[in-house]
Amino acid sequence: MFLKGKTALVTGSTSGIGGGYAKALAAEGAAVMINGFGDAAEIEALRQELEKLSGTKAAYSNADMTKPEEIRQMAADCAEQLGEVDILVNNAGIQHVAPVDEFPEDKWNAIMDIICNSAFHTTKAVLPGMKARGWGRIINTGSMHSKVASPYKSAYNAAKHAIAGFSKTVALEVAQQGITVNTISPGYAWTPLVENQIPDTMKARNMTREQVMNDVLLAGQPTKQFVQIDQIAALAVFLCKEEASAITGANLSIDGGWTAQ
């Protein structure tokens, strides 16, 4: 458990990929603060699971990632309850699909706030402590859409491209201070959110489950296999190791070959 004594803050982590990050970091001994919305009982069960995995405390923040003051308070609460943040994983995100000339402005702003602006506010809040201790890991969840685009996802594409650029900039600023900053960019991952979309898509397109998975969801993924949450989380854990200390400013694809095309 090489992260014993370290504290991790993972945004957007009450389920899905973020929950996978939290569990993997806790399994290596980190005290983890999770963040997000959802069923209170399920969130508490996850928090307790993290404590069992890590053998130390875990905490939860319901901070709204569109509100800078709540983000700053979340970082302060994490420091008070668990310890200063050593590992920051910016994972919070939402999606909306529409042609750009029909894209609702409130949806555009929300996507930018939750994916991109929140990462700025969390990073700004925790970086001074990392600098003072001479060690830190910042991991930003990108997407294959941080490298390539898909139609009707202008806000998401823009925000994920911004995350990749933001990571590179911060990585350069702290390159000699024991802090690495990287982006992990998954392809289509197998999450409850994706799985729950399949029945409706089958009905709407008059397709079988296999057709929806292969011809819709995995159309651009050459392996024709979903990326697994534990695969993404394992990459994040590796980036926290000393062996990964030379990896910084990178945008690491884990997308079944999507961006190789």
N, C-alpha and C positions, 0 to 999 in steps of 0.2 A: 504494500500500500504506500506507494512513493509520494502520494499527495497528503499524507498525514501532517497536520499542522497548517495546511493551506486552506484558504477560503475561496469558494467559487460563487459567482453571481451569474445566473442564467436567466435571461429574459424570454418571455414566451415559452415557458417550460412546464406548464401544467398538463401537457399531453404531447403526443407526436414526437418530432425530432428533438424539441427542447427537453422533453421528459427523458428521452434517451441520453442526451448529454448529461443531464443531472444525475441519472443513475450510474452512468459510467464513471463520472468524476467521484461520486460518493463511494463507489466500489473500490476506488484507489485511496480512500481515506479522507477526501476533502469534506469540509463542512460546506453545505450547499444551501443557498437561498434561491428558491424558485419564485417565479412571477408569472402572472397571467390571470385569466378568468376561467370560470367553469363551476362545476358542482362542488360545493363546499366540502362535502363528505369525501369525494374522490380526491380533492386536493389535499385534505388532511391525511388520507390514507397514503398518498404519495410521499408527503413530508415524513411520515412515520417510517415508510419503507426506506427512505434515504438515510434516516438515522440508524436503522438496522444495518444497512450496507456499509456505512462509514464508521460506525462505532462512536460517532460524535453528534453534535447538534445539527439540525437542519431547520430552516425557517422559510416562511412564505410572505411575499409582499403582493398586494393587489394593486400596486401602482399602475396608473394609466399611462401607457407609453406615448400618448399624445400630449402629456402635460409635463413640461420640464421640471416644475417644482416638485411633482410627485416622484419623478425619476431621481432627483437629487436627494429627496428624503429616503427613498429606497436604498440608495448607496450608503447613506448615513445609518439607517437602521441595520443594514447588513454588518457594517463595521461594529456597531454597538452590540448586536446579538451574537455574531459569529466571529468577528475579527475583520481587519482591513482586507479588502478584496485583492487577492493575488491572481485570480483567474476570472476574466470577464468574457462571457459568451453572449454576444448580441444576436438573438435568434427571433425576436418578436416580428411578426409579419401578418399581413392580410392580403387578399387578392380581390380584384374586381376586373371584369372583362367587358369591354365596350369599344366601339370605334372611337378614335380620338376626338372627332367632332361631335360625338354624343356623350363623351365621358363626363360624368357628374363631377363638378369641381370639388364637392365635399369628399367624394371618394378619392380623388387625386390627392388632396391635402392629407387625408387620413393615411393613405399608403405611404406618402413621403414622410409623414411624422413618425409612423410606427416602425417603418423599416430603416429609414435613413437618419432622420433627425434624432431619434431616440439613441442611436448608436453614438452620435456626437455627444449627447448629454451624459450618457453613462461613462464614456471614455474620459471626458473632461473631469468627471467626478472622481474617478478611481486612479487616474494616471499619477497625480502627485504622490500618493502613497506608494505606488509601484516604484516610482523614481527614488523615493527616499529609502526603500528597502533594497533597491538594486535588482529586483526580479519581478517579472510579470508576464502573463500570457493573455493576450486579447485575441479572441477568435470570433470572427463575424460570419454569420451564415449568409452566403451568397445564393447562387442558383446557376444552372446553365444559362439562365437569363441575365447573368452578370457578364456573359461573354457573347451570347448570340440572342437574337430577338425572335419573338413570335407576335403575330398580328393580334390586335385588340387588347394587348397587355401593356400599353404605353407607360402607365405609371409604375407598374411592377418592374418592367425592364429598366426604366430610368432609375428607379430607386436601387435596384440590385447592381447596376453598373456604377452608381454612385458609391455604394458600399465598398466595392472592389477598389475604387480610386481612393477613398478615404483610408482604407487599410494600408495601402501603399504609402500614403503621405505620413501617417502616424508611425509606420514602421521605420521610415527614414529619420524621423525626428528623434526616435528613442533607440536607434540601432546600437549605440554604445553604452546603453544603460541597463543591460540585462533583461530587456523586455522585447518580446516578439509579438508581431501583429500579423495575422493571416486571415484569409477568407477561405472557407470551405464551400464549394459549390456543387450541391447534389443535383442529380437529374430527378426524374419522378421517383419519389420514395414511397414505400408501402406504409401508409399511415391510416388510422381510422377515418380521417377526413376523406382520403382518396377511396378507400374501400366502400364507404357509405354513399359515394357518388355513383357507383357502378349500377345498382338497380334502376335508378332514374334514367341513366344514360341508355341502358338496355331497352327500356320502354320507349324513350324518346326517339331512338334511332332504329328501333326494331332489330336489335342485334343480340347475339348470345353474349354471355359473360366473357367468353374467350375472345370474341370479336372486339368487344369494348376494350379489353385489356391490351390486346395486340395491335389493333388497327386505330385506336383512338389514343389511349393513354400512353402506350409504348411505341407509337408510330415513329418517333424520332430517336428512340433509344436502341442502338444496334444490337445490344445483348438480348433484347426483348425480355428483360428481367427487371423487376423493380429493385432500386437500391434499398437496402434494409437499414432501418434506423440504427441497429447496433454497428453496422459498418461505418456509418457517418460518425457515430459517437466514438468508435475506436480510433478514428483519425484525429479527433479532437484530443483524446487522451495522449496519443503519440506526440502531438504538438506541445504538450506540457512537459515532455521529458527533456532531460539534458541533451540526449542524442539529437533532438530537434532544434537545438538552440541556434543553428545556422540557417534555419528556415524562417525567413521573415519577409514580409511584403509579397508573399506568394498568394496566388489564387488557385487553389488545389481542386481540380475537378474530380468528382466521384459520381459519374453520370452515365455509366454503361456505354461510354463511347460517343455520347451525344455530340459533344463539341469537337470530336475528331473529324467530323464530316465537313 
